[in-house]
Amino acid sequence: MDPIAFKIGGFAIYWYGILVAGGFMAGLWTASRRCVLDKLDGKAISDLGVWIIIAGMLGARAMHVVTYWDALYAGKPLWQVLDFRGGGLVFYGGFIGAALAVILYTRFHGKQPLWKIADAFAPSIPLGHALGRLGCLMYGCCFGAACDLPWAVQFPAYSPAYDALGQAPGDAAHSVHVHPTQIYSVLLNAALYGGLVWLYRRKRFDGQVFAVYLVGYSLNRFAVEFFRGDYPAEQLWLGWMKPGQQLSLFLVPIGIALFVAMRRRARD
């Protein structure tokens, strides 16, 4: 797999960037269609989409840089810190950035209904995330642990997986066989998207779909992280729990509490 889609002169355009951008576009388009069902302000939603993209990208890059500062960015020029064309975005950072953008926008821009908007956007998050994970597959980041399963994959010699885990025995051109954790994530996100789309048309109170997303995605992420092989030992909690699992444990009770609180508010 070549991570570079094409070049314009000497400027490389990576599949990672194309697929992440496609994820944002697909997510925003499908969310805007659902906003019509709830009769939300179309112009406000379009404006919010721009802020979601900006805040999501900044948050995703910021969390990646903070997480891998010592290993990858300490002493590097600023342009390398900011360059994410070929990878270097952390989903939870992007999620936090986008969530803050939605909260601030709905609070200060005409008092838009926060939880109606959150529900409209919730199914689109795993849809966009699935496309983003395909970008990870093309680039070779977020790779899995070594395995010998029939569906294991290999990455080329210049990939992060090759650098971290080494070459396959007798094959200097490819990494060892690893779990295709990017594909696991794509499949689980696609299933979550389908479930949330189904739930959206049947929701009983505002905030319900978003709360279910928080719990559903956190459980998906917790499971996939068991098969990841790209975290250094110093990032593990208790010797086994990976950063994505730590954040998932934090978000599951938040999602459950939000579900209970919003259902109670709808009944009152």
N, C-alpha and C positions, 0 to 999 in steps of 0.2 A: 504494500500500500504506500503510495507516494503522498505525503501530507500536503504537497504543493499542488494546487489545482491548475494554475497557470501563472505566467509572469508577464508583467507589463514593463518592458525594458529590463532593468535589473531588479524590479520590485516584485517580490513573490506574494501571490495571493493564496492563502492556505484554505484547505477544505474546512478546517476548524472554524475559521472566521465566517465562511459562507454558511455553514450549517447552523452556527449559533445565531447569525443574523436571520436565517430562515426560521429558526425556532421562535425568535421574537416576533417576526412578522405573522407567522401562523397563529401564535398565541394571541396577539392583539386583534387579528382579524376575527377569529372565532369568538373572542370575548366581546367585541363590538356587536356581533350578531346577537349574542345573548342579551346585551344591554337593551336592544330593541324590544325584547320580550318584556322587560321590566320597565319600559318607557322612561329610560334614563336619558339625560341630556347628551345627545350625540356629539356635539362640539366639545363639551367638557370631557367626554371619554377620549376623544381624539387627542386633546391637549394632554390629558393624563398619560396617554400612551407614550408620548415623547419623554415625559419625566420618568416613567417607569424604565424605559430603555437606558437613559442616562444614569439614573440612580442604581439600576441593576448592574450595569457594567462596572461602574465605579466600586460598588460594594463587593462584587465578585473578585475584581482585581485586587482590591485592598486586602481582603482576607487571604488571598493567595500569597501576596507579597509579605504580609505579616507572618504567615505560617512558615514560609520558606526563606525568610530573610537571610538567616545565617548561611544556609546552604547555597542559595542561588543569587542573592541580590546585594549582599553586603559589599560595599566598595565599587559597585557597578554604576555606570553613568545613568542619569535619569531616564534617558530615552529607552534603555533596556528594561527599566522598572515599569515603564508605562506601556511597553509594546506587548500586546497580547494577541497578535495576529495568529501565532502558532500555538496557542494554548496559554494556560495560566489563569483560569477563572475558577473560583470556588462557588458552587451553587448556593450554599447557605449564606454566603456573603452577599450574593446577588439578590437572594430572597429577602434578606433583611433590608438591603438598600431599597428595593422596590416597594416593600411594605411600608417603610418610612415615607416614601414619596406619596403613596396612596393616602396614608393617614394625614399628612400635612396638606395635601391638595384638597381632600374632602373637607378638612377643617377650615381652610382659609380661602377656598374658592367657591363661594356661594352655598356653603353648608350642604354639599352633596351627601347622599345617603351612603355612609361608609360600608355597612354590611351588605346592602344590595349590590354595591360595586364589587366587594370582596367575593361574593358568591358568583357574580358574573365572570370574574377573572379566574376563579379557582380551578375549573376544569382545564383552562388553557395553560396553566403552569406546567403540569406533567406533559402536555403535548409539546410545548416548546422545549422542555427539558429532554424529552426523548430525542428530538433532532440534535440538540446540543451534545448528547452522549454519542451520537453517531460521529460528530466532529471529534470527540475524544478518541473514538476507535480509529479514525483516519490518522490522527496525529500520534497515537500511541501512548497517551497519558491515561491516568486513572485505570491502569492495567491491573490484572489479577495476579494472584499468587501462582507459583509454578504448580503444574498438575500434568497428569498423563491421560486425561479423559479424551474420548473420541472427538469431542467438539472443542478441544483446546485450540488456541490460536498462537501464532508467532508474529513477532514484529521485526522489522529490518534493523540492520546494524546501527543506524543513526538515530534510533528511537529511544525515548526515555526508558522503556522496558528493557531494552538491550543493555543500556548503560547501568541500570540498577541490578539486573538479575544475571547478566552475562549471556554468553552465546550458547546455542544448543550444542550438545556433544557432536563433534565432527562437522559442524556447520557454522562457520564463522560469519556467514551472511545473515543469520537470523538469531533471534533470542530463543531462550528456552520456551517450551510450551507453557502457556498460562491460561487461567480462567478468562473467558471473554466477558469480564464484568461489565463492560460498556453495553454489551448486548443484553445481559441480564437486566440492566437498568432500563434499557429501551423497552423491553417487553413488559416490565412491571409498570413503567410510567404509562405505556399505551393502555394497559388494563385499567389503571387508575383513571386515566382520562375517560375511557368508556363508561366506567362506573359513575363518575361524577357528572357526566353529561346526562346519564339516566336519572340520577338523583336530582339534578337541577330542575328538571321538568316536574318533579314531584315533591319539591321541598315544602316544608310546612312553616318555616319561619326564617327570617333573614339571619345570615351567619351560619346556617346549618351546613351548607356545602363547603364553605371555607374551613369550618371546624373539622369536618370529615377529611378534607384534604390534608390538614396538618397531621392528623393521626395516621391516615393511610400512607402518606409519603414517608413519614418518619419510620413506620414499621418496614416499608419497602427498603429504605436506605439502611436501616439497622441490619437487615438480612443480607443485603448485597455486600456490605462492608466486611463480612466474615471472609469473603473470597478475594478481597483486594490485597495487592502485594506491593503497593507503592508508598507505604508509610514507613519512615524510619522508626527504630525502636523507641527513641526518646519521645515520640509523639503518642505512644500508647499509654493508656491509663490502666493501672493495675496489671500491667504487663500484657494485656490482650485487647482492651477496648480502644477502638480507633476513633479519631476526631469526629467523623460523621455519626458514629454511634453515640458519642457523648452528647452531641447536639440533638440527636433523635430522642434520647431519654429526657431531655429538657422540653422538647416540643410536644411529646405525647400528652403529658398531663395538662399542658396549656390548651391543646386542642379539645380534650375532654371537658375541661373547666369551661371553655368558651361554648361548647355545645350545650352544656347544662344551663349556663347562665342565659344564653340567648333563647333557649326553649322556655325557661321560666319567665323571661321578660315578655315573650309572645303570649303567654297564658294570662299574665296580669292585665 
